[in-house]
Amino acid sequence: VISLPQDWFHGGVPDTVRIGADVYLDSSYAFGGMRSTRDPSVILGNASGVYDPSALLVGPDGCLEIGDYSIINSCTIICESSVVIGAHCLLAWGSVIADSWDGGAPLAARRLSMSQRHGEGRWPVAVLKPRPVRIEDHSWIGFGAVVLPGVVVGRGAVVSAKSVVREDIPEYAVAVGDPARVVRFLEPDDHECRHTIDRYRRRPS
Amino acid sequence: MSPAVRLHQLVPGGKIAGDWFAGETPRNIIVGPNCLLDSTFTFKQYFSKAAVGLRLGRDVTLWRTSLATEAQGVIEIGDQCFLANASLVCAERISIGHRVMIAGGVTIVDSDFHPLSVLERVGDTVALSLRGDRHHRPPVTSRPVHIEDDVWIGWNATILKGVRVGAGSVISPGAVVTRDVPPGVEVQGNPARPVGAPA
């Protein structure tokens, strides 16, 4: 377990979490629901940030990858198999990214799953096979939005606040509502972004 | 289970060793065997003065969940329920059956907590201010919420006052439920409408 300096939460960061250079972590609270037995369990890209109160709920077989410079601003990420968030992504507060949701499982299976939860090992065990989720580079997930299993949110796309994404969103699309529908496309002006990245980096003093 | 997930036995009227929040569990609660929670922060907004303000069955798990009650509020939760990062805000009664799954970001309320009348809302802002008296607010209607057995409630869903969700139904993530949901259906959207029967 890795201890953060001046951490208000005592859980610590599991040592299977790979932390890149210049990563910002509000506290280890984000890892309070970690159950992954994989190594690495979570990869935090260089200069990414995870802000409280996020919950990175990585299940026993899950691996969560967050790209360089991406901002996870109080989000819930459910990762039973694979959630990959690209570089320079914005995930707003209250948003949820999930590769596992058992609401579609048969009633008998759901009932069995709930009634088997005893003792310490009672965290939900996925009934349906998880379906990996990918949030591609430069995309933006609005506040309170939910991205459901199997979805790919394309590069540069915007998912508006409180939307529920049930199918893939194409690159550079703006998607709105439940189910999320594309309402327009953005100019793909980010193909050469090195200059912009350099421009906003802090100058060495 | 990974050591990162720390759950503790829920015992009425006590502290939790190593709790990040300096609180206590209330005394006026009845807890079945083997109920676990992560922190007494769950009860930060619990103000029930009822003889029993919270009744839990057995094997209930409360993780990062808020059980907020006003003085008359009563929350009942059946056996083997799992609540993760949910908010129950209760003025009168919220009752939840057995094996109910409540995902993150869910809000369940049995009241609007303020009057609809414009004039009475003006009065409410005064009553709630430091110049008023919180015990003399305009009347607010509440209507109990019932969640029957084997219901699954998806992330960021909202269930409003007076709603009964029938057994086995599924509230799709993000739904805003304003009316009763019959048993054995899935509802989706705002306002939530049936999208068919779950498998």
Contacts between the chains, C-beta under 8 A, distances in Angstrom:
chain1	res1	chain2	res2	distance
A	1	B	3	7.8
A	1	B	4	7.9
A	8	B	20	6.6
A	9	B	20	5.5
A	10	B	18	6.3
A	10	B	20	6.3
A	11	B	4	5.8
A	11	B	6	6.9
A	12	B	4	7.7
A	14	B	2	7.0
A	14	B	4	5.3
A	31	B	4	5.7
A	32	B	4	6.6
A	32	B	5	7.0
A	32	B	6	7.6
A	32	B	38	7.1
A	32	B	64	7.7
A	33	B	4	7.5
A	33	B	5	6.0
A	33	B	63	7.1
A	33	B	84	7.9
A	34	B	2	5.8
A	34	B	4	4.2
A	34	B	5	7.0
A	35	B	1	6.2
A	35	B	2	4.6
A	35	B	4	7.2
A	35	B	5	6.0
A	36	B	2	7.1
A	37	B	2	7.2
A	53	B	64	7.7
A	55	B	64	7.1
A	55	B	85	6.4
A	55	B	104	6.7
A	57	B	84	8.0
A	76	B	85	6.7
A	76	B	104	4.5
A	76	B	105	6.6
A	76	B	155	6.7
A	94	B	105	6.0
A	94	B	156	6.7
A	96	B	104	6.3
A	96	B	105	6.3
A	96	B	155	4.2
A	96	B	156	6.1
A	96	B	173	7.0
A	98	B	155	6.8
A	98	B	173	7.9
A	101	B	154	6.6
A	101	B	173	6.9
A	102	B	101	7.8
A	102	B	152	7.0
A	103	B	152	4.8
A	103	B	154	5.6
A	103	B	170	4.3
A	103	B	171	7.9
A	103	B	172	6.5
A	103	B	173	7.7
A	103	B	186	7.0
A	103	B	198	6.9
A	104	B	170	7.5
A	104	B	186	8.0
A	104	B	198	6.3
A	104	B	199	5.9
A	105	B	198	7.8
A	105	B	199	6.6
A	106	B	198	7.5
A	106	B	199	4.8
A	107	B	150	6.2
A	107	B	168	4.8
A	107	B	184	7.4
A	107	B	198	6.7
A	107	B	199	8.0
A	110	B	99	7.7
A	110	B	101	7.4
A	110	B	150	6.4
A	110	B	152	6.3
A	111	B	99	5.7
A	111	B	150	5.3
A	114	B	80	5.2
A	114	B	81	7.7
A	114	B	82	6.9
A	114	B	99	3.7
A	114	B	100	7.8
A	114	B	101	6.3
A	114	B	150	7.4
A	115	B	80	5.4
A	115	B	99	5.9
A	117	B	59	6.1
A	117	B	61	6.9
A	117	B	80	5.9
A	117	B	82	6.5
A	118	B	34	6.8
A	118	B	59	5.8
A	119	B	34	7.1
A	120	B	1	5.2
A	120	B	7	6.7
A	120	B	36	7.8
A	121	B	1	5.1
A	122	B	36	7.3
A	122	B	59	7.0
A	122	B	61	5.6
A	122	B	82	7.3
A	123	B	1	6.8
A	123	B	5	6.6
A	123	B	61	7.9
A	124	B	82	6.3
A	124	B	101	7.2
A	144	B	105	7.4
A	144	B	156	5.6
A	144	B	174	7.7
A	145	B	174	7.9
A	146	B	154	7.4
A	146	B	155	5.2
A	146	B	156	5.6
A	146	B	173	4.3
A	146	B	174	5.1
A	148	B	173	6.6
A	162	B	156	7.6
A	162	B	174	6.6
A	163	B	174	7.7
A	164	B	172	7.3
A	164	B	173	5.7
A	164	B	174	4.0
A	164	B	188	7.7
A	178	B	172	8.0
A	178	B	174	5.1
A	178	B	175	7.6
A	178	B	188	6.6
A	178	B	189	5.0
A	178	B	190	6.7
A	179	B	188	7.9
